[in-house]
Amino acid sequence: MNIDNIKKEFPIFNQKIQNNDLVYLDSANSSQKPQVVIDRIYDFYSKEFSNVGRSIHYLAVAATNMYENTRVSVQKFINARDKNEIVFTKGATEAINLVASTFGQKYLKSGDEVLLTELEHHSNYVPWHYLRKSKGVKIEFADVNEEGEVTLESIEKKITPKTKIIAITHLSNVTGAILPIKEITQLAHSKNIPVLVDGCQGAPHLKLDMQDLDCDFYAISCHKMYGPTGLGILYAKKKWLEELPPYQGGGGMIGEVKKEGITYGDLPNKYEAGTMQTAQVIAFDESIKFLNKIGIENISKHENEILMYGEEILRKNNSVKLIGNPKNKGGVLSFTIDGIHPHDIATILDEDGVAIRAGHHCCQILHDKLGLPATARASLGIYNTKEDFDILDKAINKTKKIFK
Ligand SMILES: Cc1ncc(COP(=O)(O)O)c(C=O)c1O
């Protein structure tokens, strides 16, 4: 695998950013886009545009076929049993809201418990908080340990007879911890509890197999997978999509509409109300082809190698403190530097073209636990190299000098 050649597929790297080569270490936030994805959006709008699932003219039928083709590509990519288990949403946030709202409406009542973890992104907390407000549902949090992990045991400890759903991250966007989803799902299912996985950080980096993981719901963020913004995916087992009520009402999701009442469309239309993100869905097929061309196992392997190197570099750097040390970990390195606010770190690094993120990374529960208002975070994509971490290291040393 030649990373230089892969990197050349991303036009963002062919320019200087403030007179520097770009060192992009912010892929957990959003990944850069390869030319094929950008071209696909341009071509679709310039030569092939039509809305999908409505008209029967040539362009409309062709666009509908392409849109549905992406659904099949996603199904294969995550090894879902059925293409109708793939629902397009505007992002992972909407995918989780869809489940919280419809599952909450149908199955949750006052006193029922939803089990999350202390690692969760706000997108996997706030939607459940609404149910706490509206229905008196209780939210429990499985503890994160010193290493920044959530173990099977810590989940088990918090399950009670009132636990009605478990909603957990696959890979933490702060500590990088990879949770044992298959084991957690087995445990949950032995107690008849469904499992939702926030797969935002899992899907771009780990080989996914829905039939093997056996979780009930899996939320995906396409803009973190070298795909367009404004697009997410909800994988849900067919039985749930059949049982749960629709999330939004409008055109496209109905069966028959009469003054007396309404029936809903077949799956997955029932969950795709209104004009969908046509161009984004069609272009996302190119992202999947891009991922498949390299091979997700090769991506994981490359990112792991860079992660280990980056970790070693940061550990050697005096006064850099890494957040967590999980045994099973993906490409995220959050850190602090004594006496320097993470926003200042990010600002000085930016002067050298090093793009990282600083803040609470939408994980305030975890940062409260760590006793930190913010951390700096370097996160990986397929285009990162060891040299990126050498440059980061140099830029950190410059930052330390400035603040001495
Ligand atoms: C772990 C995690 N969950 C959820 C989200 C939200 O995803 P989206 O931007 O697709 O709504 C993010 C994005 O930052 C994330 O990292």
PDBQT file of the ligand as one rigid body, heavy atoms in Angstrom, charges set to zero:
ROOT
HETATM    1  C1  LIG A 501     -18.691   9.403  18.323  1.00  0.00    +0.000 C 
HETATM    2  C2  LIG A 501     -19.553  10.330  17.506  1.00  0.00    +0.000 A 
HETATM    3  N1  LIG A 501     -20.882  10.212  17.548  1.00  0.00    +0.000 NA
HETATM    4  C3  LIG A 501     -21.693  11.009  16.814  1.00  0.00    +0.000 A 
HETATM    5  C4  LIG A 501     -21.190  12.006  16.010  1.00  0.00    +0.000 A 
HETATM    6  C5  LIG A 501     -22.116  12.837  15.172  1.00  0.00    +0.000 C 
HETATM    7  O1  LIG A 501     -22.082  12.434  13.821  1.00  0.00    +0.000 OA
HETATM    8  P1  LIG A 501     -22.728  13.302  12.642  1.00  0.00    +0.000 P 
HETATM    9  O2  LIG A 501     -21.816  14.461  12.415  1.00  0.00    +0.000 OA
HETATM   10  O3  LIG A 501     -22.791  12.388  11.460  1.00  0.00    +0.000 OA
HETATM   11  O4  LIG A 501     -24.093  13.704  13.082  1.00  0.00    +0.000 OA
HETATM   12  C6  LIG A 501     -19.805  12.179  15.953  1.00  0.00    +0.000 A 
HETATM   13  C7  LIG A 501     -19.221  13.263  15.135  1.00  0.00    +0.000 C 
HETATM   14  O5  LIG A 501     -18.385  13.996  15.578  1.00  0.00    +0.000 OA
HETATM   15  C8  LIG A 501     -18.966  11.314  16.723  1.00  0.00    +0.000 A 
HETATM   16  O6  LIG A 501     -17.630  11.436  16.693  1.00  0.00    +0.000 OA
ENDROOT
TORSDOF 0
